[in-house]
């Protein structure tokens, strides 16, 4: 698992990463360690979608953590990490 998380840290896109496991301690470690906009446990990567996460229709996707341009306040300097926990759900 450490090798996998190291690989994600070195080569991942910081967009979406998932773990399939029955070990919730490993799942919690994965959630804490992996730095992506959405991490999922036992659920499809297809849930990383504005509509699925309650944000409405997507108008763009950013894989960087600082996305604002021009003057920035607290909201623009805050990044969000979505956590999805499932039992094997898929999105059709």
N, CA, C and O atoms as a GROMACS GRO file, in nm:
protein
  368
    1UNK      N    1   0.082  -0.119   0.000
    1UNK     CA    2   0.000   0.000   0.000
    1UNK      C    3   0.087   0.126   0.000
    1UNK      O    4   0.055   0.224  -0.068
    2UNK      N    5   0.194   0.123   0.075
    2UNK     CA    6   0.285   0.239   0.077
    2UNK      C    7   0.342   0.264  -0.061
    2UNK      O    8   0.353   0.379  -0.104
    3UNK      N    9   0.380   0.157  -0.131
    3UNK     CA   10   0.432   0.171  -0.268
    3UNK      C   11   0.328   0.234  -0.359
    3UNK      O   12   0.360   0.322  -0.440
    4UNK      N   13   0.205   0.190  -0.346
    4UNK     CA   14   0.097   0.245  -0.430
    4UNK      C   15   0.076   0.393  -0.401
    4UNK      O   16   0.060   0.472  -0.494
    5UNK      N   17   0.074   0.432  -0.276
    5UNK     CA   18   0.054   0.573  -0.242
    5UNK      C   19   0.174   0.658  -0.284
    5UNK      O   20   0.157   0.773  -0.324
    6UNK      N   21   0.294   0.602  -0.275
    6UNK     CA   22   0.412   0.673  -0.324
    6UNK      C   23   0.404   0.694  -0.475
    6UNK      O   24   0.439   0.801  -0.526
    7UNK      N   25   0.355   0.592  -0.546
    7UNK     CA   26   0.338   0.603  -0.691
    7UNK      C   27   0.235   0.712  -0.724
    7UNK      O   28   0.258   0.792  -0.815
    8UNK      N   29   0.124   0.714  -0.653
    8UNK     CA   30   0.022   0.817  -0.674
    8UNK      C   31   0.080   0.955  -0.648
    8UNK      O   32   0.055   1.048  -0.725
    9UNK      N   33   0.159   0.970  -0.540
    9UNK     CA   34   0.219   1.100  -0.508
    9UNK      C   35   0.315   1.146  -0.618
    9UNK      O   36   0.321   1.265  -0.649
   10UNK      N   37   0.389   1.052  -0.676
   10UNK     CA   38   0.488   1.088  -0.777
   10UNK      C   39   0.428   1.109  -0.915
   10UNK      O   40   0.472   1.198  -0.988
   11UNK      N   41   0.328   1.028  -0.952
   11UNK     CA   42   0.281   1.028  -1.091
   11UNK      C   43   0.132   1.057  -1.108
   11UNK      O   44   0.085   1.066  -1.221
   12UNK      N   45   0.059   1.073  -1.000
   12UNK     CA   46  -0.085   1.095  -1.010
   12UNK      C   47  -0.120   1.234  -1.060
   12UNK      O   48  -0.035   1.322  -1.065
   13UNK      N   49  -0.245   1.252  -1.097
   13UNK     CA   50  -0.292   1.381  -1.150
   13UNK      C   51  -0.349   1.471  -1.041
   13UNK      O   52  -0.382   1.586  -1.070
   14UNK      N   53  -0.362   1.422  -0.919
   14UNK     CA   54  -0.427   1.494  -0.809
   14UNK      C   55  -0.576   1.515  -0.834
   14UNK      O   56  -0.638   1.600  -0.770
   15UNK      N   57  -0.633   1.441  -0.926
   15UNK     CA   58  -0.776   1.457  -0.958
   15UNK      C   59  -0.862   1.356  -0.884
   15UNK      O   60  -0.946   1.396  -0.803
   16UNK      N   61  -0.844   1.228  -0.910
   16UNK     CA   62  -0.930   1.124  -0.851
   16UNK      C   63  -0.848   0.999  -0.825
   16UNK      O   64  -0.778   0.950  -0.913
   17UNK      N   65  -0.859   0.947  -0.703
   17UNK     CA   66  -0.795   0.821  -0.670
   17UNK      C   67  -0.887   0.740  -0.581
   17UNK      O   68  -0.960   0.796  -0.498
   18UNK      N   69  -0.884   0.606  -0.599
   18UNK     CA   70  -0.971   0.520  -0.520
   18UNK      C   71  -0.893   0.404  -0.460
   18UNK      O   72  -0.784   0.369  -0.506
   19UNK      N   73  -0.953   0.346  -0.358
   19UNK     CA   74  -0.902   0.222  -0.300
   19UNK      C   75  -1.020   0.126  -0.287
   19UNK      O   76  -1.130   0.164  -0.247
   20UNK      N   77  -0.994   0.002  -0.321
   20UNK     CA   78  -1.092  -0.106  -0.301
   20UNK      C   79  -1.037  -0.191  -0.188
   20UNK      O   80  -0.930  -0.251  -0.200
   21UNK      N   81  -1.109  -0.196  -0.077
   21UNK     CA   82  -1.060  -0.268   0.039
   21UNK      C   83  -1.173  -0.300   0.136
   21UNK      O   84  -1.276  -0.233   0.137
   22UNK      N   85  -1.151  -0.401   0.217
   22UNK     CA   86  -1.242  -0.429   0.329
   22UNK      C   87  -1.180  -0.383   0.460
   22UNK      O   88  -1.243  -0.390   0.565
   23UNK      N   89  -1.055  -0.336   0.453
   23UNK     CA   90  -0.982  -0.291   0.571
   23UNK      C   91  -1.001  -0.140   0.588
   23UNK      O   92  -0.937  -0.062   0.518
   24UNK      N   93  -1.088  -0.100   0.679
   24UNK     CA   94  -1.120   0.041   0.694
   24UNK      C   95  -1.004   0.122   0.753
   24UNK      O   96  -0.999   0.244   0.732
   25UNK      N   97  -0.912   0.059   0.824
   25UNK     CA   98  -0.793   0.131   0.869
   25UNK      C   99  -0.709   0.173   0.749
   25UNK      O  100  -0.657   0.285   0.744
   26UNK      N  101  -0.695   0.082   0.652
   26UNK     CA  102  -0.623   0.116   0.528
   26UNK      C  103  -0.698   0.224   0.451
   26UNK      O  104  -0.636   0.317   0.397
   27UNK      N  105  -0.829   0.214   0.446
   27UNK     CA  106  -0.909   0.314   0.375
   27UNK      C  107  -0.888   0.451   0.438
   27UNK      O  108  -0.868   0.549   0.366
   28UNK      N  109  -0.892   0.459   0.570
   28UNK     CA  110  -0.872   0.588   0.638
   28UNK      C  111  -0.732   0.642   0.614
   28UNK      O  112  -0.714   0.762   0.596
   29UNK      N  113  -0.632   0.554   0.613
   29UNK     CA  114  -0.494   0.597   0.583
   29UNK      C  115  -0.484   0.651   0.442
   29UNK      O  116  -0.419   0.753   0.418
   30UNK      N  117  -0.548   0.584   0.347
   30UNK     CA  118  -0.550   0.627   0.208
   30UNK      C  119  -0.613   0.766   0.197
   30UNK      O  120  -0.559   0.854   0.131
   31UNK      N  121  -0.728   0.785   0.261
   31UNK     CA  122  -0.797   0.914   0.257
   31UNK      C  123  -0.709   1.025   0.313
   31UNK      O  124  -0.701   1.133   0.255
   32UNK      N  125  -0.643   0.999   0.425
   32UNK     CA  126  -0.558   1.101   0.487
   32UNK      C  127  -0.434   1.132   0.404
   32UNK      O  128  -0.389   1.246   0.402
   33UNK      N  129  -0.379   1.032   0.335
   33UNK     CA  130  -0.249   1.046   0.271
   33UNK      C  131  -0.257   1.095   0.127
   33UNK      O  132  -0.177   1.180   0.087
   34UNK      N  133  -0.351   1.044   0.049
   34UNK     CA  134  -0.357   1.078  -0.093
   34UNK      C  135  -0.415   1.219  -0.110
   34UNK      O  136  -0.520   1.252  -0.055
   35UNK      N  137  -0.345   1.300  -0.186
   35UNK     CA  138  -0.382   1.440  -0.205
   35UNK      C  139  -0.448   1.458  -0.342
   35UNK      O  140  -0.384   1.502  -0.437
   36UNK      N  141  -0.575   1.423  -0.351
   36UNK     CA  142  -0.650   1.439  -0.475
   36UNK      C  143  -0.778   1.515  -0.446
   36UNK      O  144  -0.821   1.523  -0.331
   37UNK      N  145  -0.839   1.570  -0.550
   37UNK     CA  146  -0.963   1.644  -0.528
   37UNK      C  147  -1.074   1.554  -0.478
   37UNK      O  148  -1.163   1.600  -0.406
   38UNK      N  149  -1.070   1.425  -0.515
   38UNK     CA  150  -1.164   1.328  -0.460
   38UNK      C  151  -1.093   1.197  -0.437
   38UNK      O  152  -1.022   1.148  -0.525
   39UNK      N  153  -1.111   1.142  -0.319
   39UNK     CA  154  -1.065   1.006  -0.292
   39UNK      C  155  -1.190   0.925  -0.261
   39UNK      O  156  -1.281   0.972  -0.194
   40UNK      N  157  -1.192   0.803  -0.311
   40UNK     CA  158  -1.309   0.718  -0.291
   40UNK      C  159  -1.265   0.584  -0.233
   40UNK      O  160  -1.156   0.534  -0.260
   41UNK      N  161  -1.354   0.528  -0.155
   41UNK     CA  162  -1.334   0.395  -0.098
   41UNK      C  163  -1.447   0.308  -0.149
   41UNK      O  164  -1.564   0.334  -0.123
   42UNK      N  165  -1.411   0.204  -0.222
   42UNK     CA  166  -1.508   0.106  -0.272
   42UNK      C  167  -1.620   0.170  -0.355
   42UNK      O  168  -1.736   0.130  -0.345
   43UNK      N  169  -1.584   0.268  -0.437
   43UNK     CA  170  -1.682   0.333  -0.525
   43UNK      C  171  -1.611   0.375  -0.653
   43UNK      O  172  -1.489   0.386  -0.657
   44UNK      N  173  -1.688   0.397  -0.757
   44UNK     CA  174  -1.635   0.430  -0.888
   44UNK      C  175  -1.573   0.569  -0.894
   44UNK      O  176  -1.619   0.661  -0.826
   45UNK      N  177  -1.468   0.584  -0.974
   45UNK     CA  178  -1.408   0.716  -0.998
   45UNK      C  179  -1.505   0.809  -1.069
   45UNK      O  180  -1.487   0.930  -1.067
   46UNK      N  181  -1.606   0.753  -1.130
   46UNK     CA  182  -1.703   0.834  -1.205
   46UNK      C  183  -1.789   0.923  -1.114
   46UNK      O  184  -1.864   1.007  -1.164
   47UNK      N  185  -1.778   0.904  -0.981
   47UNK     CA  186  -1.852   0.991  -0.890
   47UNK      C  187  -1.788   1.128  -0.874
   47UNK      O  188  -1.848   1.217  -0.816
   48UNK      N  189  -1.665   1.147  -0.926
   48UNK     CA  190  -1.603   1.280  -0.918
   48UNK      C  191  -1.655   1.364  -1.033
   48UNK      O  192  -1.592   1.379  -1.138
   49UNK      N  193  -1.772   1.418  -1.010
   49UNK     CA  194  -1.844   1.496  -1.109
   49UNK      C  195  -1.922   1.604  -1.033
   49UNK      O  196  -1.978   1.576  -0.927
   50UNK      N  197  -1.925   1.724  -1.085
   50UNK     CA  198  -1.993   1.834  -1.017
   50UNK      C  199  -2.134   1.802  -0.976
   50UNK      O  200  -2.175   1.832  -0.863
   51UNK      N  201  -2.210   1.741  -1.066
   51UNK     CA  202  -2.348   1.707  -1.034
   51UNK      C  203  -2.358   1.602  -0.925
   51UNK      O  204  -2.443   1.612  -0.837
   52UNK      N  205  -2.272   1.502  -0.930
   52UNK     CA  206  -2.274   1.395  -0.829
   52UNK      C  207  -2.233   1.446  -0.691
   52UNK      O  208  -2.280   1.394  -0.590
   53UNK      N  209  -2.148   1.547  -0.685
   53UNK     CA  210  -2.100   1.599  -0.558
   53UNK      C  211  -2.181   1.719  -0.509
   53UNK      O  212  -2.144   1.784  -0.412
   54UNK      N  213  -2.293   1.747  -0.577
   54UNK     CA  214  -2.382   1.855  -0.532
   54UNK      C  215  -2.336   1.994  -0.570
   54UNK      O  216  -2.378   2.092  -0.509
   55UNK      N  217  -2.249   2.005  -0.670
   55UNK     CA  218  -2.197   2.135  -0.711
   55UNK      C  219  -2.268   2.191  -0.834
   55UNK      O  220  -2.237   2.302  -0.877
   56UNK      N  221  -2.360   2.118  -0.890
   56UNK     CA  222  -2.425   2.160  -1.014
   56UNK      C  223  -2.342   2.121  -1.134
   56UNK      O  224  -2.246   2.046  -1.122
   57UNK      N  225  -2.380   2.171  -1.248
   57UNK     CA  226  -2.310   2.137  -1.372
   57UNK      C  227  -2.167   2.190  -1.369
   57UNK      O  228  -2.142   2.300  -1.322
   58UNK      N  229  -2.075   2.109  -1.420
   58UNK     CA  230  -1.936   2.152  -1.427
   58UNK      C  231  -1.917   2.252  -1.540
   58UNK      O  232  -1.973   2.236  -1.649
   59UNK      N  233  -1.838   2.353  -1.513
   59UNK     CA  234  -1.802   2.447  -1.619
   59UNK      C  235  -1.653   2.437  -1.650
   59UNK      O  236  -1.603   2.502  -1.743
   60UNK      N  237  -1.583   2.357  -1.572
   60UNK     CA  238  -1.440   2.335  -1.594
   60UNK      C  239  -1.386   2.243  -1.489
   60UNK      O  240  -1.450   2.222  -1.385
   61UNK      N  241  -1.269   2.188  -1.513
   61UNK     CA  242  -1.204   2.098  -1.419
   61UNK      C  243  -1.063   2.149  -1.398
   61UNK      O  244  -0.992   2.178  -1.494
   62UNK      N  245  -1.022   2.159  -1.273
   62UNK     CA  246  -0.886   2.200  -1.240
   62UNK      C  247  -0.815   2.087  -1.168
   62UNK      O  248  -0.871   2.025  -1.078
   63UNK      N  249  -0.691   2.060  -1.207
   63UNK     CA  250  -0.611   1.962  -1.134
   63UNK      C  251  -0.503   2.031  -1.052
   63UNK      O  252  -0.416   1.965  -0.994
   64UNK      N  253  -0.508   2.162  -1.047
   64UNK     CA  254  -0.414   2.235  -0.962
   64UNK      C  255  -0.487   2.278  -0.835
   64UNK      O  256  -0.610   2.283  -0.833
   65UNK      N  257  -0.413   2.307  -0.731
   65UNK     CA  258  -0.477   2.342  -0.605
   65UNK      C  259  -0.506   2.491  -0.594
   65UNK      O  260  -0.594   2.530  -0.517
   66UNK      N  261  -0.435   2.574  -0.666
   66UNK     CA  262  -0.461   2.717  -0.663
   66UNK      C  263  -0.514   2.757  -0.800
   66UNK      O  264  -0.440   2.760  -0.898
   67UNK      N  265  -0.641   2.787  -0.805
   67UNK     CA  266  -0.707   2.807  -0.934
   67UNK      C  267  -0.756   2.949  -0.955
   67UNK      O  268  -0.800   2.982  -1.065
   68UNK      N  269  -0.750   3.035  -0.853
   68UNK     CA  270  -0.804   3.170  -0.865
   68UNK      C  271  -0.706   3.260  -0.940
   68UNK      O  272  -0.585   3.234  -0.943
   69UNK      N  273  -0.760   3.364  -1.001
   69UNK     CA  274  -0.680   3.461  -1.074
   69UNK      C  275  -0.723   3.599  -1.028
   69UNK      O  276  -0.843   3.626  -1.018
   70UNK      N  277  -0.630   3.686  -1.000
   70UNK     CA  278  -0.664   3.819  -0.952
   70UNK      C  279  -0.671   3.822  -0.800
   70UNK      O  280  -0.614   3.735  -0.734
   71UNK      N  281  -0.740   3.920  -0.744
   71UNK     CA  282  -0.749   3.930  -0.598
   71UNK      C  283  -0.810   3.803  -0.537
   71UNK      O  284  -0.905   3.747  -0.592
   72UNK      N  285  -0.754   3.760  -0.426
   72UNK     CA  286  -0.801   3.636  -0.364
   72UNK      C  287  -0.831   3.657  -0.217
   72UNK      O  288  -0.754   3.721  -0.145
   73UNK      N  289  -0.943   3.604  -0.175
   73UNK     CA  290  -0.978   3.602  -0.034
   73UNK      C  291  -0.967   3.459   0.018
   73UNK      O  292  -0.910   3.372  -0.047
   74UNK      N  293  -1.022   3.438   0.137
   74UNK     CA  294  -1.013   3.307   0.200
   74UNK      C  295  -1.073   3.196   0.115
   74UNK      O  296  -1.014   3.089   0.105
   75UNK      N  297  -1.188   3.220   0.054
   75UNK     CA  298  -1.252   3.115  -0.027
   75UNK      C  299  -1.164   3.072  -0.144
   75UNK      O  300  -1.156   2.952  -0.174
   76UNK      N  301  -1.097   3.166  -0.209
   76UNK     CA  302  -1.012   3.132  -0.322
   76UNK      C  303  -0.884   3.059  -0.280
   76UNK      O  304  -0.824   2.988  -0.361
   77UNK      N  305  -0.844   3.076  -0.157
   77UNK     CA  306  -0.722   3.012  -0.108
   77UNK      C  307  -0.748   2.877  -0.042
   77UNK      O  308  -0.656   2.812   0.008
   78UNK      N  309  -0.873   2.835  -0.043
   78UNK     CA  310  -0.910   2.708   0.020
   78UNK      C  311  -0.935   2.604  -0.086
   78UNK      O  312  -1.008   2.628  -0.182
   79UNK      N  313  -0.873   2.487  -0.071
   79UNK     CA  314  -0.901   2.377  -0.163
   79UNK      C  315  -0.989   2.276  -0.091
   79UNK      O  316  -0.989   2.266   0.032
   80UNK      N  317  -1.064   2.202  -0.169
   80UNK     CA  318  -1.158   2.104  -0.114
   80UNK      C  319  -1.117   1.965  -0.156
   80UNK      O  320  -1.078   1.941  -0.270
   81UNK      N  321  -1.127   1.873  -0.063
   81UNK     CA  322  -1.102   1.732  -0.091
   81UNK      C  323  -1.232   1.658  -0.061
   81UNK      O  324  -1.278   1.656   0.053
   82UNK      N  325  -1.292   1.598  -0.163
   82UNK     CA  326  -1.415   1.522  -0.146
   82UNK      C  327  -1.379   1.378  -0.111
   82UNK      O  328  -1.287   1.321  -0.170
   83UNK      N  329  -1.451   1.320  -0.016
   83UNK     CA  330  -1.431   1.181   0.023
   83UNK      C  331  -1.561   1.107  -0.003
   83UNK      O  332  -1.667   1.145   0.046
   84UNK      N  333  -1.552   1.000  -0.081
   84UNK     CA  334  -1.669   0.917  -0.114
   84UNK      C  335  -1.644   0.779  -0.057
   84UNK      O  336  -1.541   0.717  -0.086
   85UNK      N  337  -1.737   0.729   0.023
   85UNK     CA  338  -1.729   0.593   0.076
   85UNK      C  339  -1.845   0.514   0.019
   85UNK      O  340  -1.959   0.559   0.021
   86UNK      N  341  -1.815   0.397  -0.032
   86UNK     CA  342  -1.918   0.317  -0.095
   86UNK      C  343  -1.905   0.170  -0.062
   86UNK      O  344  -1.820   0.128   0.016
   87UNK      N  345  -1.992   0.094  -0.124
   87UNK     CA  346  -1.992  -0.052  -0.112
   87UNK      C  347  -1.993  -0.114  -0.250
   87UNK      O  348  -2.064  -0.212  -0.274
   88UNK      N  349  -1.916  -0.057  -0.342
   88UNK     CA  350  -1.907  -0.110  -0.478
   88UNK      C  351  -2.000  -0.043  -0.577
   88UNK      O  352  -2.021  -0.095  -0.686
   89UNK      N  353  -2.057   0.073  -0.540
   89UNK     CA  354  -2.149   0.141  -0.632
   89UNK      C  355  -2.078   0.184  -0.760
   89UNK      O  356  -1.959   0.214  -0.762
   90UNK      N  357  -2.156   0.186  -0.865
   90UNK     CA  358  -2.108   0.237  -0.993
   90UNK      C  359  -2.204   0.347  -1.037
   90UNK      O  360  -2.314   0.360  -0.983
   91UNK      N  361  -2.161   0.424  -1.133
   91UNK     CA  362  -2.245   0.530  -1.189
   91UNK      C  363  -2.268   0.497  -1.335
   91UNK      O  364  -2.173   0.476  -1.410
   92UNK      N  365  -2.393   0.493  -1.375
   92UNK     CA  366  -2.426   0.458  -1.513
   92UNK      C  367  -2.461   0.583  -1.590
   92UNK      O  368  -2.492   0.576  -1.709
   0.00000   0.00000   0.00000
